[in-house]
């Protein structure tokens, strides 16, 4: 599964879409969901929209037969998904995609809203802002800044998302995750012998002259652990918000195809964890 050709990956994605289409019947213009009548809407980043391989949504469709309205876009950020950051040539704000997502949530009143976000807010160009330069003799991590961004700013983003979804569909449950421990290998997404995206972690560490492998891994783990802690706190505060902790089931050494994305088999296991939670919610 992890050594699939491009054609095999495309076939997997297409079969997943075919399976989800079989879960609905069109009767008088109304969609009837057949898989336990479970209605699902999704918004997110590349963990829900990964072109070079499979992703969580692909696996939920293919392995578990869910019909999912997916609005995810690789590379998206929390701020853009929840508030909108796009502008036009006149520097005017464009219509945020969240409006379209919320309209669909209001229309369908889904049982589940899948959300994947945060990776692009703490990795890539953003990652350097959480690090101190080794030459400064300061600690490698800007602890107070990390705590502020994750436990204050990102937490507020999620609280606003929860409120907006609840306003449109009070009984919808939100499922999200906090990624897993990964190794800053410097490997990105390669397509046609070129690096299509990334790497997202090792360049920032190198720029800040943090070269020791153990320090590099510790820096990444600090970010992931702090992010998961924040999501877990939210899950305790909001009945319809669920944090799926994937850290224990993802092996940093063997489950990643690059710095930010999982191998096909690992996405399948992560989808199993989502499926278990969905079953617990929907009965």
Wavefront OBJ file of the C-alpha trace (Angstrom):
o trace
v 0.000 0.000 0.000
v 2.868 2.382 0.806
v 4.614 1.536 -2.483
v 1.676 2.221 -4.749
v 2.255 3.772 -8.141
v 0.616 7.075 -9.049
v -2.020 5.133 -10.984
v -2.828 2.918 -7.986
v -3.233 5.988 -5.762
v -5.576 7.615 -8.288
v -7.630 4.410 -8.477
v -7.879 4.293 -4.674
v -9.144 7.855 -4.548
v -11.634 7.260 -7.343
v -12.970 4.050 -5.806
v -13.441 5.906 -2.528
v -15.501 8.528 -4.331
v -17.515 5.802 -6.054
v -18.184 4.120 -2.719
v -19.397 7.328 -1.165
v -21.724 7.978 -4.098
v -23.267 4.569 -3.478
v -24.137 5.737 0.032
v -26.770 8.162 -1.249
v -30.016 7.987 -3.136
v -31.507 10.980 -4.880
v -35.227 11.142 -4.138
v -37.112 14.294 -5.053
v -33.859 16.235 -4.883
v -33.172 15.092 -1.304
v -30.014 13.244 -0.321
v -30.567 10.139 1.754
v -27.419 8.911 3.504
v -27.305 5.132 3.721
v -24.207 4.487 5.845
v -25.992 4.596 9.172
v -27.530 7.822 7.871
v -24.274 9.493 8.924
v -23.898 12.922 7.358
v -20.371 14.351 7.264
v -18.865 17.670 6.138
v -15.095 18.214 6.131
v -12.798 21.232 6.008
v -9.049 21.170 6.342
v -5.532 21.082 5.024
v -3.505 18.471 3.145
v -4.314 15.737 5.675
v -7.760 15.843 4.065
v -6.504 16.821 0.587
v -3.189 15.151 -0.251
v -2.655 14.818 -3.986
v 0.550 12.694 -4.118
v -0.917 9.972 -1.861
v -3.996 8.999 0.068
v -5.321 11.064 2.965
v -7.727 10.725 5.886
v -10.833 11.539 3.858
v -9.829 9.087 1.116
v -9.502 6.325 3.703
v -12.774 7.149 5.467
v -14.520 6.970 2.113
v -12.781 3.867 0.791
v -12.400 1.726 3.919
v -15.488 2.828 5.848
v -17.897 3.896 3.108
v -18.745 7.357 4.425
v -20.242 10.019 2.192
v -18.234 13.164 2.924
v -18.703 16.677 1.573
v -15.057 17.728 1.551
v -13.967 21.384 1.264
v -10.336 20.849 2.321
v -7.462 22.497 0.496
v -3.817 21.555 0.873
v -1.742 24.290 2.488
v -4.657 26.026 4.192
v -4.216 27.746 7.558
v -6.417 28.033 10.626
v -6.791 31.776 10.198
v -7.909 31.489 6.587
v -10.255 28.555 7.166
v -11.978 30.158 10.149
v -11.941 33.866 9.251
v -10.638 34.286 5.707
v -7.382 36.000 4.714
v -7.763 36.183 0.937
v -7.608 39.554 -0.835
v -8.105 40.698 -4.428
v -6.001 43.019 -6.587
v -7.623 46.009 -4.920
v -6.542 44.738 -1.485
v -10.125 44.036 -0.582
v -11.114 40.941 1.363
v -12.509 38.075 -0.707
v -15.382 35.906 0.500
v -14.019 33.389 3.042
v -14.546 29.718 2.230
v -15.967 29.222 5.724
v -19.192 30.857 4.521
v -19.677 28.095 1.970
v -18.858 25.429 4.569
v -21.261 26.893 7.123
v -24.023 27.121 4.507
v -23.587 23.423 3.801
v -23.574 22.627 7.512
v -26.777 24.609 7.975
v -28.358 22.861 4.988
v -27.379 19.291 5.859
v -27.365 19.485 9.671
v -24.556 16.886 9.582
v -23.819 14.480 12.386
v -20.090 15.106 11.988
v -17.898 18.022 10.950
v -14.325 16.866 10.312
v -11.679 19.549 10.708
v -7.929 19.375 10.070
v -5.855 22.466 10.643
v -2.861 23.969 12.425
v 0.004 22.218 10.672
v 0.568 25.110 8.282
v 0.394 27.561 11.181
v 3.314 26.046 13.058
v 5.416 24.666 10.196
v 6.931 26.089 7.030
v 7.777 29.780 7.091
v 5.966 30.099 10.433
v 8.195 27.602 12.237
v 11.190 29.962 12.476
v 9.131 32.425 14.529
v 8.915 29.861 17.348
v 12.704 29.378 17.513
v 15.629 31.363 18.903
v 18.964 31.522 17.094
v 21.565 29.250 18.677
v 24.054 32.105 18.593
v 21.886 34.130 20.982
v 22.500 31.679 23.853
v 18.742 31.789 24.512
v 16.731 28.575 24.846
v 15.969 26.973 21.491
v 12.217 27.449 21.888
v 10.416 30.759 22.437
v 8.258 29.199 25.150
v 6.149 32.222 26.045
v 5.413 32.952 22.406
v 4.496 29.321 21.726
v 2.180 29.298 24.720
v 0.535 32.550 23.623
v 0.034 31.486 20.013
v -1.319 28.038 20.775
v -3.123 28.436 24.107
v -4.488 31.927 23.422
v -4.627 32.675 19.677
v -5.252 29.222 18.196
v -7.575 28.313 21.059
v -9.667 31.410 20.300
v -9.766 30.414 16.625
v -11.204 27.031 17.560
v -13.662 28.505 20.048
v -14.999 30.773 17.312
v -15.234 27.811 14.929
v -17.123 25.781 17.518
v -19.543 28.659 18.126
v -20.207 29.225 14.426
v -20.828 25.543 13.713
v -23.072 25.250 16.773
v -25.090 28.271 15.669
v -25.791 26.669 12.281
v -26.233 23.086 13.496
v -26.403 22.635 17.296
v -26.200 18.838 17.216
v -23.180 18.550 14.940
v -20.050 17.049 16.508
v -16.657 18.433 15.502
v -13.786 15.950 15.149
v -10.205 17.140 14.843
v -6.649 15.936 15.459
v -3.265 17.340 16.448
v -1.035 15.454 13.980
v 1.790 13.321 15.415
v 5.472 13.301 16.268
v 7.523 13.622 13.106
v 11.229 13.884 12.382
v 12.630 17.017 10.658
v 14.304 15.082 7.865
v 14.321 17.884 5.322
v 12.201 15.794 2.978
v 9.346 17.475 1.114
v 6.838 16.371 -1.519
v 8.635 15.340 -4.702
v 6.812 15.236 -8.030
v 8.490 14.631 -11.402
v 11.968 14.868 -9.841
v 11.206 18.304 -8.363
v 10.312 19.267 -4.801
v 6.691 20.315 -5.158
v 6.162 21.409 -1.535
v 8.236 21.624 1.620
v 10.327 20.802 3.456
v 8.643 22.587 6.360
v 10.747 21.958 9.469
v 14.469 21.383 8.948
v 15.140 24.597 6.985
v 13.973 26.784 9.891
v 16.055 24.765 12.352
v 19.112 25.126 10.135
v 18.530 28.868 9.726
v 18.532 29.181 13.513
v 21.680 27.007 13.635
v 19.972 24.240 15.562
v 21.796 21.256 14.077
v 21.792 18.655 16.834
v 19.276 15.917 15.828
v 18.007 15.442 19.377
v 17.408 19.191 19.751
v 15.658 19.282 16.368
v 13.308 16.457 17.318
v 12.653 17.990 20.736
v 11.684 21.302 19.131
v 9.158 19.643 16.816
v 7.762 17.474 19.621
v 7.277 20.560 21.794
v 5.131 22.175 19.117
v 3.051 19.046 18.485
v 2.573 18.260 22.183
v 1.549 21.819 23.035
v -0.934 21.846 20.171
v -2.464 18.541 21.241
v -2.695 19.743 24.839
v -4.712 22.756 23.708
v -7.102 20.602 21.673
v -7.533 18.198 24.601
v -8.438 21.121 26.860
v -11.079 22.274 24.380
v -12.527 18.755 24.209
v -13.025 18.831 27.985
v -14.838 22.173 27.746
v -17.113 21.549 24.763
v -19.325 18.479 24.637
v -19.550 18.408 20.846
v -15.827 18.926 20.232
v -13.637 15.828 19.986
v -9.845 15.664 19.908
v -8.453 12.482 18.355
v -4.924 12.041 19.662
v -2.898 10.292 16.962
v 0.525 10.596 18.612
v 0.495 7.152 20.198
v -0.388 5.333 16.986
v 2.036 7.077 14.630
v 5.671 5.981 14.602
v 8.008 8.909 13.841
v 10.527 6.527 12.307
v 8.316 4.569 9.933
v 4.908 6.186 9.346
v 5.867 9.385 7.513
v 6.590 9.824 3.806
v 7.933 13.359 4.408
v 8.066 15.893 7.228
v 4.315 16.631 7.322
v 2.479 13.765 5.632
v 1.833 10.141 6.460
v 2.297 7.008 4.414
v -0.881 5.470 3.009
v -1.031 2.746 5.678
v -0.674 5.302 8.471
v -3.500 7.439 7.084
v -5.612 4.273 7.022
v -4.930 3.661 10.737
v -5.681 7.281 11.547
v -8.970 6.944 9.649
v -9.788 3.883 11.759
v -9.424 6.052 14.878
v -11.779 8.648 13.400
v -14.228 5.901 12.458
v -14.245 4.535 16.014
v -15.095 7.974 17.369
v -17.815 8.511 14.766
v -19.397 5.179 15.715
v -19.322 6.120 19.399
v -21.085 9.400 18.611
v -23.675 8.121 16.170
v -24.262 4.718 17.728
l 1 2 3 4 5 6 7 8 9 10 11 12 13 14 15 16 17 18 19 20 21 22 23 24 25 26 27 28 29 30 31 32 33 34 35 36 37 38 39 40 41 42 43 44 45 46 47 48 49 50 51 52 53 54 55 56 57 58 59 60 61 62 63 64 65 66 67 68 69 70 71 72 73 74 75 76 77 78 79 80 81 82 83 84 85 86 87 88 89 90 91 92 93 94 95 96 97 98 99 100 101 102 103 104 105 106 107 108 109 110 111 112 113 114 115 116 117 118 119 120 121 122 123 124 125 126 127 128 129 130 131 132 133 134 135 136 137 138 139 140 141 142 143 144 145 146 147 148 149 150 151 152 153 154 155 156 157 158 159 160 161 162 163 164 165 166 167 168 169 170 171 172 173 174 175 176 177 178 179 180 181 182 183 184 185 186 187 188 189 190 191 192 193 194 195 196 197 198 199 200 201 202 203 204 205 206 207 208 209 210 211 212 213 214 215 216 217 218 219 220 221 222 223 224 225 226 227 228 229 230 231 232 233 234 235 236 237 238 239 240 241 242 243 244 245 246 247 248 249 250 251 252 253 254 255 256 257 258 259 260 261 262 263 264 265 266 267 268 269 270 271 272 273 274 275 276 277 278 279 280 281 282 283
